[in-house]
Amino acid sequence: MNKFRKLPTALRGVYILEPTVFEDHRGFFMESYNKRDFEEIGLYYNFVQDNHSLSVYPNTLRGIHFQLNPKAQTKLVRCLKGAIYDVVVDLRKGSPTFLKWIGVILSEHNRRYILVPKGFGHAILTLVPNTEVFYKVDEYYYPEYDRSIRWDDPDIGIEWPAKNLILSDKDRNAPYLKDIINELNFEYKEETI
């Protein structure tokens, strides 16, 4: 029996993953990652780096972030403590869902993950204090390929479930999509899973 259930989303290639959790009076146990189980459900990634963030305040927004090719990253995101509204934006030129977005809640209680493949922008919004997010990536961080798009870009139109957001200077001053659209070097491929 596979220990992960793979649920499709409205963005082809983006999946919500639900782990099998064993609970009793002592608490719970789960495998947080198993390469063999991931491959059995068609997810073949070589994760090379783990990232862990703490956001002390609710309404802290991080994103919309991505790395350009050839250093694009697939991310496997999980909320360890607290809760986040996780947003994924399709940046693949030629995709039937180009510039469409989805938002899902990941929390310490639902223990869900989201798989964000290369070619998608990613952002998180914390919903409660002291939220911790953990994610794996299949490419190292390269500042020269790192890009951001403004969180409130009207061409994307994300509906954030909070006001008075807390942003870094980098995210507050991120460019609008129209100013960097020619830099996007992601192409949609029909066989992408």
N, C-alpha and C positions, 0 to 999 in steps of 0.2 A: 504494500500500500504506500502510495506517495504521501509524503508528509506536508505537501503544499497543494492548495487548490488554486488554479489560475483562472481569473475572471476577466473577460475582455471588457474594454471600455469603448467609448465612441471614437477614440483615436486609435487607428490601427497600429499595433505594435506596443501600445501602452497597456499594461495589465495591472490589476490589483491581485495581490497574492495573499491567501489566507493560510497560515500555518496550522498544523495539527497541534493542539495544546492539551496536555495531560494535567488535570487539576484534581486535587484532593484537599483534605483538611490542612495540609502543610503549606499549600500554595500551588505552584504550577511548574511544569517543565515543558520546554519546547526546543527543537533544533531551530536555531535562528538562521542557519544557512547550511545547505548540503548540496554540493556541486552535482553529485549523481542524481539526486531528486530533481534538481532544476533541469538537468539535461533530459530526464524522462518526460518532462512536460514541455520540451522544446525550447528551453532557454539556455543557450550556449554562450556563456560569458566567462572571461578570465579576469576576475576582479583583482586589482593590484593595490588598492589603497582604501582605507576606511577613514571616514570623517565623522566627527562628533561635535555637535554644537549645543550650547545652552543659551536660551533666551530668557532672561529674568522676568521681562514684562510681557503681559498679553498684548496683542496687536502689533507685535514686532514682525515686520515683513522683510524677508530676504529673497531678493530676486527681482526680475526674471533673469536667470543666469544660464549660460551655456558656453561651450568651447567650440570653436570652428574646426573643421577638418584641416589637416589630418590628425588633430589631437582631440577630436570630439569624444565625449564621455557618455557611456550608459551609466545610469544611477539606479541603485536599489535602495529605496528610502523607507525608513521605519521610525516611528515616534516611540522612544523608550519611556518617556515620562511626560505627562500632560497631554496636549492635543494640538493638532495643526490642521489648517485648511491647506491642502497641498494642491498646487495648480501646475498643469502641464499645458504647453502651447506648441502646436505643430508648426515647425519652421521649415518643413521640407517643400521646396518648390516643386510644383506639379502634383502635390498631394490633393486628393479630393477634400481633405479637411485642413488645408493650408490656412494658418492663422486662427483656426478654431481652438478652443481651450476646454479643459474639464477641470473641475475642482472636486476633491474628495477629502473626507475627514479621516485622518490617521490618528490613533490615540493609543495610550498605554492600555486601554480597556479592550479595544477591538483588535489590537495586535496585527493589524493589516499592514502590508507593504504596498508600495507602488513601484513598478519597473518603468523607468523613463529612458527609452533608447536614445542613441545618437540622433540628432536632428530635431530635438525638442527643447524648448526653453522650460525652465523649472523655477518655481517660487514656493516659499512656504510662509504662512501667516500663523503666528502662535495664537491660540484661543484662550489659554490660561497661563498663570505665572509659572516660572521655573520649568519651562518645557525643554526637553532634551530630544534632539533628532540625531539619528545615526544613519549614515549611508555609505554604501560601497560604490566604487567607481572602477571602470575597466580601463582607464587611462589616467596618467598622472596629471597634476595641475601644471599648466604652462601659461604664465601670465600674458605672453604675446598672442595667445589664441583665445584668451578669456574675453567674453563679451557680455553685455547686459542690455536689456530693453526696459524702458520705464514701466513701472508697475501699473500706471494709469493710462497707458497708451490707448487713445481712442480707436485706433485701427484694430486693436485686439478686443477691447471692451470687457475686461474681466470684472465680474461683479463680486467685489470683496465683501465678506460678511462683517466688516467692522469699519469704523471711522477713526480719525485721529491716529493714524498709523505711525509707528516708530521705525525710522529708516536710517541706514548708514548714509554717509555723504555719497558714497559710490552709487547706491541705489537711488537716492534722491536726485542725483545729477545724471543718471543714465540717459542715453539718447533715446529719442523716439524711433520706432521701427522705420519710418520713412527716411531717416537719416543714415541708417546702416543697412537697408534692405539689399543693397548691391554687394555687401560683404557676405551675406548668407550663402554658404556653399553646400547646402544639404539638398540632395535630390531624392525625390520619392521613387521607390522601386516597388513594383507590384508584389514581388515575392517577399518583401519585408514582413516578418512576423511580429 
